[in-house]
């Protein structure tokens, strides 16, 4: 066995480790995205019901509603805007006011910040104003 073979083996092993690390990061990112989607969906459901999570675990996602990692909850555009409209009304804010608070990074409440995280930038203001 010569030096070139040893170097080639070490290069191949390093490439395999890098590829394995890339696959792990991709799997972690996918799981994180699913978790964030479930968390935001739960927040939007809580906001539309009018109750914020008051349990001892404020960041816990209800596992009864997220039984499988691949669950995707779809709402129509009208349902999304109706929930956003109801949440804004409950907070006594307009979307423009909430957007201004986000721009200034100075929210009037934790609920306002949570609402911005859930709907910020995804709202069609023309549909939001329709009743």
N, C-alpha and C positions, 0 to 999 in steps of 0.2 A: 504494500500500500504506500503510495507516495504522498507528498505534501498536498498536491492538487486535489486528491481524493478526500483527504481530511478536511480541507477548506471547503470543498463542495458540500460535504456532509454537514458541516457547521452552518453553512449558508442555508441549506435546505431545512435544517432544524429551526433556525431563527425565523425563516419564512413561515414554517408551520406554526410556530408560537404566535407570530404576528397575526396570521389568519385566524387562529383560535380566539385570540383576544378580540379581533374585529367581530367575529360571530357572537361572542359573549356580550359585547357592547350593543350590537344590533338587537339581540334578544332582550337585553335590559331596557333599551329604548322603547321597543315595542310594548313590553309589559308596562312601562311607565306611562306611555300614551294611553293604553287601555285604562289604567288606573285613574289618570287625570280625566279622561272622558267620563268615566263612571262617577267620579267625584263631582265634576261640574254638573252632570245630569242630576245627581242627588241634590246639589245645592239649588238648582233651578226648581226642582220639585218642592223643596222645602220653602223656597221663596214664594212660589205660587200658592202654596198652602197657607203661608203666613206664619209658619213657625220656623225659627232658626234652631239648629241643633243645640239642645240644652243639656245633653248628656255629659257625663264626666269625660267622654272621649270626643271632643269637638271635631276631630279630623277623621273619625271612623266612618267608613262607608258601610251602609247597611248591607250585610252579606246576604240577607234574605232576598233582596232585590237584585243582587249581583251574584247569582249562583254560579255562573260560568264566566271565565275570563273573556270569552268572545261575545258577550252580550252587548248589543248596540241598541240604544233607545233612539228611535227616530220620532221627531215631531214635525208637523207641517209648519210652513212658514207662518201661517195664521196663528197656530197654537203658540209658537215661539213668541210672536209679537204680542199676543194676548197676555201671556205670562209675564213678559217684560213690562208691558203697560201696567198690569196689576201690581207688580213689584215696585215700579216707580211710584205709582199712586200711594202704595202703602208707606213708602219712605217720604212722600210729599216732595218729590223731585221731578223735574223734567229730564229728558235724556240729555238736553244741552247742558243743564246744570251738572249732571253726573259726569258728562264728558269734560266739562271745565274743571271739576274737582280732580279728575284723573290727570288732566294736563298739568295741573298745579301740584299733583301728588299730595293733596290735602283733602282727604275725605271727611265728611261730617260724621260718619259712623262706620263701624265695622261692617254693618249690613250694606252700606253704600259701596264700600270697597269690594265686598263679596259679590255684589250685583255686577259691578264693573268687570270683575274677573270672569263672570259668567256670560255677560252679554256684550261687553265692550268691543266696539268695532264691527259687530256682527248684525247690527240693527239697521234696517232700512227706515229712516225717519219718516218717510211718507206713509209707510204701512203702520208705523207705530202710532201716528196721530189719528188714523182711521178708527172709528168707534164701531 
